[in-house]
Amino acid sequence: MSDKTIDDIAGGINAIGGSAGRIVTQQVELVTLAIESVTQLFAPIGKTATDLAAGTLNGIVQVLENASSAINPKK
């Protein structure tokens, strides 16, 4: 084989390696973007659920305090 053939083969192998590297990089970027999108989607839902739970607990506490005051009036 001549040096030109070896250079052509080496150039082809380098091109394939570079393409494979770019494909892997793009896949990693897509997965990262997907994770960020899902996180941004569920963040407001989590806050709303937390606020709802806190409001419900406060309501229950108030009902129990009112029931307690009705049963044991202050003197």
C-alpha positions in Angstrom: 0.0 0.0 0.0 1.2 3.4 -0.7 1.4 6.3 1.8 -1.6 8.0 0.1 -3.8 4.9 0.7 -2.7 4.8 4.4 -3.4 8.5 4.7 -6.8 8.1 3.2 -7.7 5.2 5.5 -6.4 7.2 8.5 -8.4 10.3 7.4 -11.5 8.1 7.1 -11.0 6.6 10.5 -10.5 10.1 12.0 -13.7 11.4 10.3 -15.7 8.5 11.7 -14.3 9.0 15.1 -15.1 12.7 15.0 -18.7 12.0 13.8 -19.2 9.5 16.5 -18.0 12.0 19.1 -20.4 14.6 17.8 -23.3 12.2 17.9 -22.5 11.2 21.5 -22.2 14.9 22.5 -25.6 15.7 20.9 -27.3 12.8 22.6 -25.9 13.9 26.0 -27.2 17.4 25.3 -30.6 16.1 24.4 -30.8 14.0 27.6 -29.7 17.1 29.6 -32.4 19.3 28.0 -35.0 16.6 28.6 -34.1 16.4 32.3 -34.2 20.2 32.6 -37.6 20.4 30.9 -39.1 17.8 33.2 -37.7 19.5 36.2 -39.1 22.9 35.1 -42.5 21.1 34.5 -42.7 19.6 37.9 -41.3 22.4 40.0 -44.6 24.5 40.0 -46.6 21.3 40.7 -44.5 20.5 43.7 -44.8 24.0 45.1 -48.6 23.9 44.6 -48.9 20.6 46.3 -46.8 21.8 49.3 -48.9 25.0 49.6 -52.1 22.9 49.4 -50.8 20.5 52.1 -49.8 23.4 54.4 -53.2 25.1 53.9 -55.0 21.9 54.7 -53.0 21.3 57.9 -53.6 24.9 59.0 -57.3 24.4 58.4 -57.3 21.2 60.5 -55.5 22.9 63.3 -58.0 25.8 63.4 -60.9 23.3 63.4 -59.3 21.4 66.3 -58.6 24.7 68.2 -62.2 25.8 67.8 -63.5 22.4 68.9 -61.2 22.5 71.9 -62.4 26.0 72.9 -66.0 25.0 72.5 -65.6 22.0 74.8 -63.4 23.8 77.4 -64.6 27.4 77.6 -62.1 29.8 79.2 -63.0 31.0 82.6 
